[in-house]
Amino acid sequence: FEPGRKIFKVGERAFFLYFIIKGVIILGKHSYQGKRQILKFLGPGEILGEKTVFDQKTYTAFAEVHENAKVIELERRSLLEILKRNPQFSLRIIEKLSQEIKGYQAKLTETSYENTEQRLARFLLRVAGKFGKKREPGLYIGMEFSWDNLAEAIGISPETVSRKLGEFEKKELIRKENGRIYISGLIPI
């Protein structure tokens, strides 16, 4: 899949579980006012569609390719057969669903109680841990972001993202290079 391509859309019937082999995929929603919110960025080794494929309903979020991606899709019937025959795989799916619940609980708490600077810092560190590449003396986030993407992921305006990143840069906590972010200092969380 190429960037911008939708893997699934809100309201489509959920027939598949997707295994991400390569690339970055955005999982997101739109508010009733049409405002886009990124729930998370997914990368290699992660699965997509697991929350909806089991209830046989429709997708409540969209999945959009952010960076060229390769995925394997597993049809629901085949998935259920594999789960019946392989208890270890079933446990891994349950673990994944449990991690998802914990992740969304943490995001809700973060959004409710942390200031903008803390939310941006935590997001950068989380993404760096997932998609980063070590480079002395810091960490290079190995994917490109637009300020809109950052804003949609954190729930703040693009202007605030730009201002806060500028503040981080003045404090020499980060450096922007070719649309990517290099974390060079201790970011306040």
LINFENBEL-V580199 format. One line per field, one symbol per residue. ss: DSSP state (h for helix, s for strand, l for the rest). phi: phi as a letter, one per 20 degrees, with the letter a starting at -180 (. if undefined). burial: I if it has 16 or more other C-alpha atoms within 10 Angstrom, else O. A space follows every 50 residues. Layout:
# LINFENBEL-V580199
ss->???
phi->???
burial->???
This chain:
# LINFENBEL-V580199
ss->lllllsssllllsllssssssssssssssslllllsssssssllllsslh hhhllllslllsssssssssssssshhhhhhhhhhlhhhhhhhhhhhhhh hhhhhhhhhhhhhllhhhhhhhhhhhhhhhhssssllsssslllllhhhh hhhhlllhhhhhhhhhhhhhlllssssllssssllllll
phi->.egnfeebcgnffedcdddeebnccedbcdffenfecefaddcgnedcnf fdffelddfdbdccfechcccdddfgffgfffffecfffgffffgfffff fffffffffgffddfgfffffffgfffffedecfbfebcdfebeceffff fffdncfgffgfffffffffemecbeclmdddedceefc
burial->IOOOOOIIIOOOOIIIIIIIOIIIIIIIIOOOOOOIIIIIIIIIOOIIII IIIOOOOIIIIIIIIIIOIIIOIOOIOOIOOOOOOOOOOIOOIOOIOOOO OOOOOOIOOIIOOOOIIIIIIIIIIOIIOOIIOOOOOIIIIIIOOOIIII IIIIIIOIOOIOOIIIOIIOOOIIIOOOOOIIIIIOIOO
